[in-house]
Amino acid sequence: MASFVAPCTLTAQHPPTHHAGTSHADSARRWSAGAMAIALGTRAQPAAFGRTATEGYLTQPMLFGNVQLAGGRLQAVGTLNLEGWTLGRGELNPGGYGEGFIDRRHPHTYLHEVMLGGMATRGPMATSLFAGKGFVPFGSDDPMVRPFVKYPVNHHIAQVMERVLVVGTLRLAPVALEVARFNGDEPEGPSDWPNAGRAMDSWAARLTALTPLGVELSASAAHVQSPEFATGEGLDQRKEAASLRLVRPTGTLRYAMAEWGRTREGNARKADIFSFSSWLAEGMVALEGVELSARVERTERPEEDRLDDPYRSVRPLLDFNILGRTRWHIVTVNVGAPPVRWGRLQLTPFAEGAWLRPRATTHPTALDPEVFYDASQLWMWSAGIRLHAGVMRPRFGRYGAAQLGRG
């Protein structure tokens, strides 16, 4: 259990047995490295236009590592994401949206993360300052370190990532405050790099507290300037999020998380032109080596003009209008078998199923999901094998003093 570092299971939260790094006796220099991927088959029934879609991929292929020098006072973190090679058309994911993809998860950028920074401690207090490209301190953990393969609909409500940023953190005992400035423009493709003219035009802050019972409480806010117009003339986003999270290394209940998030889009003349909210709860139990996870989600998303390809939307956007707003109710269940180890390589079979019910929130609407999908409810089935080698970091996007411990 403890050696399993696949990205979508809670065992990733615990120190693995197979190490791919070195540490000196005085801990002056430490490093680790790892790799992961998921061989996945998915069937959506129905998908766009009421048609059944069945596809297969190598999803989440990643290389990652970190280096600590001077006893952890200097740190470097890096992640390469190869989805641009394996997910060019996107991963079938009904309900998902963002960066020009609809009902598919978009591939992330090749240079997913590279952060450099320093950390200082004095008694119960710790401070750190990191800069580079990476995860903005906002919202909950990235879905890749949670127990499910398919991303939730709220990914673009609950996380902000792949931005050039500077983040400072102050930690006092079990409480940490992170504050960051970053570029607002989101990536336009796997090879895209943030626009130099947009540097530091947005901000985010996150407050996290670890209670004596091991429950982590978090609240965050962000102002993201024109994320969907790279040149900066689009609508700004005001984002708020709150969550609680529990991770246990032993026992039946290993993980639980609940979150709320909201994104409001507007401009200087009107702050709330559009508003999208999300509620999500998920958890995992372990029973004799088998991991059973469940997630319930209620998330609103915008409906945009689509291209001839029904899974792609117009980019760059032509205006600030949307076709409507759809509320998705989703229940997802994942079953993970005991892992099989082959040297430093670990393989974990899994199966995942989801029931989805999309509904238009306003009538009349230019896009009625019951008409578009020719169904009132959808089903999605996935199965495959998680592969990993080496060491995976327990969490992504919490740099330096922001790491409170306990997974």
Residue pairs with C-beta under 8 A, 6 or more apart in sequence:
1 11
1 14
1 286
1 289
2 11
2 14
2 15
2 16
2 17
2 249
3 11
3 16
3 17
3 18
3 339
3 341
3 346
4 11
4 12
4 16
4 339
4 346
4 348
4 388
5 11
5 12
5 16
5 34
5 36
5 346
5 388
5 390
5 391
5 392
6 12
6 36
6 38
6 339
6 346
6 348
6 386
6 387
6 388
6 392
7 36
7 38
7 60
7 62
7 144
7 145
7 386
7 388
7 392
8 38
8 60
8 143
8 144
8 145
8 146
8 147
8 148
8 149
8 334
8 386
9 147
9 284
9 291
9 336
9 348
9 386
10 146
10 147
10 247
10 254
10 255
10 284
10 291
10 407
11 291
12 145
12 392
12 394
13 145
13 247
13 249
13 255
13 394
13 395
13 407
14 249
14 394
14 407
15 394
16 391
16 392
18 344
18 346
18 390
18 391
19 32
19 390
19 391
20 32
20 33
20 34
20 344
20 389
20 390
20 391
21 30
21 31
21 32
21 33
21 391
22 29
22 30
22 31
23 29
23 30
24 30
26 71
27 71
27 72
28 69
28 70
28 71
29 67
29 68
29 69
30 67
30 68
30 72
31 65
31 66
31 67
31 68
32 65
32 66
32 390
32 391
32 393
33 63
33 64
33 65
33 390
33 391
34 63
34 64
34 65
34 388
34 389
34 390
34 391
34 392
35 62
35 63
35 64
35 388
35 389
35 390
36 60
36 61
36 62
36 64
36 386
36 387
36 388
36 389
36 392
37 58
37 59
37 60
37 61
37 62
37 387
37 388
38 58
38 59
38 60
38 149
38 384
38 385
38 386
38 387
39 56
39 58
39 384
39 385
39 387
40 56
40 57
40 58
40 59
40 91
40 149
40 382
40 383
40 384
41 54
41 55
41 56
41 382
41 383
41 384
42 54
42 55
42 56
42 57
42 91
42 92
42 93
42 150
42 380
42 381
42 382
43 52
43 53
43 54
43 380
43 381
43 382
44 52
44 53
44 54
44 92
44 94
44 103
44 378
44 379
44 380
45 52
45 378
45 379
45 380
45 381
46 52
46 53
46 373
46 374
46 375
46 378
47 53
47 92
47 94
47 103
47 373
47 378
48 103
48 310
48 311
48 372
48 373
49 310
49 372
49 373
49 374
50 373
50 374
50 375
53 92
55 92
57 86
57 87
57 91
58 86
59 83
59 86
59 87
59 91
59 149
60 81
60 83
60 144
61 81
61 82
61 83
61 85
61 86
62 79
62 80
62 81
62 82
62 112
63 79
63 80
63 82
64 78
64 79
64 80
64 113
64 392
64 393
65 77
65 78
66 75
66 76
66 77
66 78
66 393
67 75
67 76
68 74
68 75
69 75
72 119
73 118
73 119
73 120
74 117
74 118
74 119
75 116
75 117
75 118
75 119
75 130
75 399
75 400
76 114
76 115
76 116
76 117
77 113
77 114
77 115
77 116
77 134
77 393
77 399
78 113
78 114
78 115
79 112
79 113
79 114
79 396
80 110
80 111
80 112
81 107
81 108
81 109
81 110
81 111
81 112
81 190
82 110
83 107
83 108
83 190
84 107
84 108
84 109
84 110
84 189
84 190
84 191
86 107
87 105
87 106
87 107
88 107
89 104
89 311
90 101
90 104
90 105
90 106
90 107
90 311
91 104
91 105
92 103
92 104
92 380
93 103
93 104
93 105
93 150
93 151
93 380
94 103
94 356
94 378
94 380
95 103
95 153
95 299
95 301
95 328
95 330
95 356
95 358
96 102
96 103
96 104
96 105
96 150
96 151
96 153
96 155
97 103
97 153
97 156
97 301
97 302
97 304
97 313
98 105
98 106
98 155
98 156
98 186
99 106
99 186
99 187
99 188
99 315
100 106
100 188
100 312
100 313
100 314
100 315
101 311
101 312
101 313
102 304
102 306
102 310
102 311
102 312
102 313
103 310
103 311
104 311
105 150
105 151
105 155
107 190
108 161
108 162
108 187
108 190
109 162
109 187
109 189
109 190
109 191
109 192
109 193
110 190
110 191
111 133
111 193
112 134
112 162
113 132
113 133
113 134
113 135
113 162
113 396
114 132
114 133
114 134
115 130
115 131
115 132
115 133
115 134
115 399
116 130
116 131
116 132
117 128
117 129
117 130
117 131
117 132
117 399
117 400
118 128
118 129
118 400
119 126
119 127
119 128
119 400
119 401
120 126
120 127
120 128
121 127
121 401
124 172
124 173
125 170
125 171
125 172
126 169
126 170
126 171
126 400
126 401
127 168
127 169
127 170
127 171
127 401
128 168
128 169
128 399
128 400
128 401
128 402
129 166
129 167
129 168
129 169
129 400
130 166
130 167
130 168
130 169
130 399
130 400
131 165
131 166
131 167
132 164
132 165
133 162
133 163
133 164
133 165
133 194
134 161
134 162
134 163
134 165
134 397
134 399
135 142
135 159
135 160
135 161
135 396
135 397
136 159
136 160
136 161
136 163
136 165
136 167
136 180
136 182
136 204
136 222
136 397
137 167
137 169
137 178
137 179
137 180
137 204
137 205
137 206
137 220
137 397
137 398
137 402
138 159
138 160
138 204
138 206
138 220
138 221
138 222
138 239
138 241
139 157
139 158
139 159
139 160
139 206
139 220
139 239
139 241
139 243
139 259
139 261
140 158
140 159
140 218
140 241
140 243
140 245
140 257
140 259
141 245
141 257
141 395
141 396
141 397
142 159
142 161
142 396
142 397
143 151
143 152
143 155
143 159
144 396
145 392
145 394
145 395
145 396
146 257
146 282
147 255
147 282
147 284
147 291
147 293
147 334
147 336
148 282
148 293
148 295
148 332
148 334
148 352
149 334
149 350
149 352
149 382
149 384
149 386
150 332
150 352
150 354
150 380
150 382
152 158
152 280
152 295
152 297
152 299
152 330
153 278
153 297
153 299
153 301
153 328
153 330
154 259
154 261
154 278
154 280
154 297
154 299
156 263
157 239
157 241
157 261
157 262
157 263
157 276
157 277
157 278
157 299
158 241
158 259
158 261
158 278
158 280
159 397
160 182
160 204
160 222
160 224
160 239
161 397
162 186
162 187
163 182
163 183
163 184
163 194
163 202
164 182
164 183
164 194
164 199
165 180
165 181
165 182
165 183
166 180
166 181
166 182
166 200
167 178
167 179
167 180
167 399
167 402
168 178
168 179
168 180
169 176
169 177
169 178
169 179
169 399
169 400
169 401
169 402
170 176
170 177
170 401
171 177
171 401
171 402
171 404
174 209
174 210
174 211
174 404
175 207
175 208
175 209
175 210
176 207
176 208
176 209
176 401
176 402
176 404
177 205
177 206
177 207
177 208
178 204
178 205
178 206
178 207
178 208
178 398
178 402
179 203
179 204
179 205
180 203
180 204
180 205
181 200
181 202
181 203
182 200
182 202
182 203
182 204
183 194
183 195
183 198
183 199
183 200
183 201
183 202
184 198
184 201
184 202
184 224
184 225
184 226
184 227
184 232
184 236
185 194
185 195
185 198
185 226
185 227
185 229
185 230
185 232
186 227
186 228
187 194
188 230
188 315
188 316
195 230
195 231
195 232
197 232
198 225
198 226
198 230
198 232
201 225
201 232
202 222
202 223
202 224
202 225
203 222
203 223
204 220
204 221
204 222
204 223
204 224
204 239
205 220
205 221
205 222
206 218
206 219
206 220
207 218
207 219
207 220
208 216
208 217
208 218
208 402
208 404
209 216
209 217
209 218
210 216
210 217
210 404
210 405
210 406
211 217
214 246
214 247
214 248
214 406
215 244
215 245
215 246
216 244
216 245
216 246
216 247
216 404
216 406
217 243
217 244
218 241
218 242
218 243
218 244
218 245
219 241
219 242
220 239
220 240
220 241
220 242
221 238
221 239
221 240
221 241
222 237
222 238
222 239
223 236
223 237
223 238
223 239
224 236
224 237
224 239
225 232
225 236
226 232
226 233
226 234
226 235
226 236
227 234
227 237
228 234
228 235
228 316
228 317
229 235
229 316
229 317
230 316
234 317
234 320
235 265
235 266
235 267
235 273
235 274
235 320
236 265
236 266
236 267
237 263
237 264
237 265
238 263
238 264
238 265
238 266
238 271
239 261
239 262
239 263
239 264
240 261
240 262
241 259
241 260
241 261
241 262
242 259
242 260
242 261
243 257
243 258
243 259
243 260
244 257
244 258
244 259
245 255
245 256
245 257
246 253
246 255
246 256
246 257
247 254
247 255
247 406
247 407
248 254
248 255
249 407
251 286
252 285
252 286
252 287
253 283
253 284
253 285
254 284
254 285
254 286
254 291
255 282
255 283
255 284
255 293
256 281
256 282
256 283
256 284
257 280
257 281
257 282
257 283
258 280
258 281
258 282
259 278
259 279
259 280
259 281
260 277
260 278
260 279
260 280
261 277
261 278
262 275
262 276
262 277
262 278
263 275
263 276
263 277
264 271
264 272
264 274
264 275
264 276
265 272
265 273
265 274
265 275
265 276
266 272
266 273
266 274
267 273
273 320
274 302
274 322
274 325
276 299
276 300
276 301
276 302
276 325
277 299
277 300
278 297
278 298
278 299
278 300
279 297
279 298
279 299
280 295
280 296
280 297
280 298
280 299
281 295
281 296
282 293
282 294
282 295
282 296
283 293
283 294
284 291
284 292
284 293
285 291
285 292
285 293
286 292
289 337
289 338
290 335
290 336
290 337
290 338
291 334
291 335
291 336
292 333
292 334
292 335
292 336
293 333
293 334
293 335
293 336
294 331
294 332
294 333
294 334
295 330
295 331
295 332
295 333
296 330
296 331
296 332
297 328
297 329
297 330
297 331
297 332
298 327
298 328
298 329
298 330
299 327
299 328
299 330
300 325
300 326
300 327
300 328
300 361
301 325
301 326
301 328
302 322
302 324
302 325
303 322
303 323
303 324
303 325
303 326
303 365
303 366
303 367
304 313
304 314
304 317
304 322
304 323
305 313
305 314
305 318
305 323
306 312
306 313
306 314
307 313
307 314
323 365
323 366
323 367
324 360
324 361
324 362
324 365
324 366
324 367
324 368
325 360
325 361
325 362
326 358
326 359
326 360
326 361
326 367
326 369
327 358
327 359
327 360
327 361
328 356
328 357
328 358
329 356
329 357
329 358
329 359
330 354
330 355
330 356
330 357
331 354
331 355
332 352
332 353
332 354
333 352
333 353
333 354
334 350
334 351
334 352
335 350
335 351
335 352
336 348
336 349
336 350
336 386
337 348
337 349
337 350
338 348
339 346
339 347
339 348
340 346
340 347
340 348
341 347
344 389
344 390
345 387
345 388
345 389
346 386
346 387
346 388
346 389
347 385
347 386
347 387
348 385
348 386
349 383
349 384
349 385
350 383
350 384
350 385
350 386
351 381
351 382
351 383
352 381
352 382
352 383
353 379
353 380
353 381
353 382
354 379
354 380
354 381
355 377
355 378
355 379
356 377
356 378
356 379
356 380
357 376
357 377
357 378
358 369
358 370
358 373
358 378
359 369
359 370
360 367
360 368
360 369
370 376
394 407
395 403
395 407
398 404
